[in-house]
Amino acid sequence: MTLPAPDALWRQLARASADRRHPWRVVAFCTQGADGPQARSVILRRVLTDERTLVFYTDARSGKVAELMVCPRVALLMWDPGHRQQLRVDGLAALECNTAAVEQHWAGVPEAARRDYASAAAPGAVVSGHMHAGDPLDRATARRHFSVVTVQVQSLDFLQLDRNAHHRGRYGWDAERGRWELMPLVP
């Protein structure tokens, strides 16, 4: 088995953003918080291959947003159990809240999913006796809570587990040459 070319990995990522059943669609998104590393699952929404960018949605009040403001470096982890493939991604995250691009994303969010941003309480808030996690707010307020996280990818670390021999390689972006450079690694 040879390592896949970077464009093959990007095609898989693009497929994952469109295919709800693709194992790379649900991504472990890791940030650096005040109390140390933090990880949570997010959904890969869009892939911009030419820009080396992955797109996710979040509530602007979530803990990950505060963490990204302090340290924009993130790590992402995808696992495909059927093919025994792991992809680790390092990148720089940016938050978009009130741009035309965010409006385009919001327009594509189904009504049922928009309710996820309409809670009066912030994600992770303690639910008190008088408050319910699902107390809805109006659509305009829900839209203000909706944000887009973009991650510009700096490196891709691919691991293929195989009974005969594992294979691993790290693709780093060479900005000077405008291309991915492969460094084969010991699995």
N, C-alpha and C positions, 0 to 999 in steps of 0.2 A: 504494500500500500504506500502510495506517495501522499504527501500532504496536499490538501486542496490549494488551488490558487486563491489569492485574496478576492478576486471577483466572484468565485464560486461561493465563498463565505458571505459576501454581500448579497448575492442572489438568494441564499437561504434566509438571511435576515429579512430581505424584502418579502419573501414568501411568508415568513412568520408573521409579519405585520398585517398581512391580508388573510391568512388562513387561521381561523379560530382554533383549529385542532393541532396546529404546528407546535411541537414541544418548546420551541424557542420563543413563543409568543409571551409567555409568562416569565418575566425576568427578575432575578434577584438584583435589586438596586441598592448599592452600598455607599454610604456617606460617612463622613467623620463628624460625630456629634460632640457636644460638651462632655458627655459621659463616656466617650470612646466611640468605636465603630458602631454604626447602625445599619441594619439591613431590613428590607421589606420587598414584597413582590409588587411589581408594576406590570402593566400591559404594554407591549411594544405596539405603538399606534401607526408609525410611519417610518420609512427609511429613505433617506436622501443620499444615495450612493455617491454621487459626484461631490457632494459637500462633506462626505464622511460623517453623516449626522443621523442619530437615532432620536425619535420623538416619542414622548410619553405625556400623559395628562396627570394633573394633580390639583388638589385644593390648595389655594394660595395660603391658607391658614395651617397647613400641615407642618409637622416637625421637620420634614426633609427640606422644606423651603428655607427655614432658618439655618439649617446646617449648610445648605448650598451657598448662602450668603457669606458664611464664614470661610468655607473651603469648597470651591467649585470642583475639585478633583473627585471623581467617582469611579467606582468599579462596578461592573455588571457581570452576572454569571448566568449562562444558559446551559441546560442539560437536555440531551436527547437520549432517553433510556433505550429506545428501540435500536438506534444506530451506535449507542455507547460513545457519544461524542459530547465533549464539553467545549464551550467557547467562553473565554474570559475576555472582557473588554475594559480598557482603561480609557478615560476621556475627561473632558472638561464640560461641565454642565452650565447651562444658562437658563434663566427663567424669563418667560414672556407672559405678560398679563393683558396688556391693552394695545394690541397691534392688529392690523388687518389680518395677519396670518392667524392669530388667535381666534378672531371672529369666524374665519373660514373653518377652523377646527370645530368651534362651538356649533356651527351650523350643521355639522355632520354628526353631532352627538344625539342619539335617540332620546326621546322625551323621558323614558324610564330611567336612563342613565343620568340625565340632567338633575334628577332628584338627589343624586349623590352629593351634589354641590349646594343643595338648598337647606341643609341642616343649620339651625340657629347656633349650634355648638360646633366648635372647631374639631377636626379629626383628632382623636386621642383624648378629648376632654372627658373628665369624670362626669357620669350621668348622675344628677342629683334627683331627689324625690319629686320635684315639680317639673323636671325637664325630661323629655324623651329624646333619644338620639335622632329620631326621625321627624321632629317638629319641623314642618316645611316652611320655607320662606318663599317669597315671590321669585319669578323667573329672572328678573333683573338682578336681584341679590345673588341668586345662584350663578349667574353669568360672571359677576364680579369675583366670585370665589374660584372660578375655573381658570387654570393656568396651564401653560404648555412648558414642559421641560425639554430642552434640546441638549443632546450630548454629542459634542464633536469628538470623534474617536481618534485616539492617539496610537493605540495598539490593539491587536487581536492575538490572543493566545489560544491556539487550537490543540485539543488533545483527542486522539482516537484510541480508544481502548480496544485491543484485539487479543485473542487468545494466543496467537503466535508471537506478536510483538506490538507493543504500544508505540504510537508515533505522536510527536509533539513539535510544534513550531510556533514561534512568535513573529508576527508581522508588525513592524514598526513603520510609522509614516515618516518618510524622508521628505521634508518640506522643500529642501533645496533641489531635489531631483523630481519632486512631484510624483512619487510612487511609493508603493509598499516594498519594504525590504524584509526578506525572510531570514530568520535566524533559527536553524534547527536546534531543538533542545532535547536533553535527556528527559524522558517521560518521568 
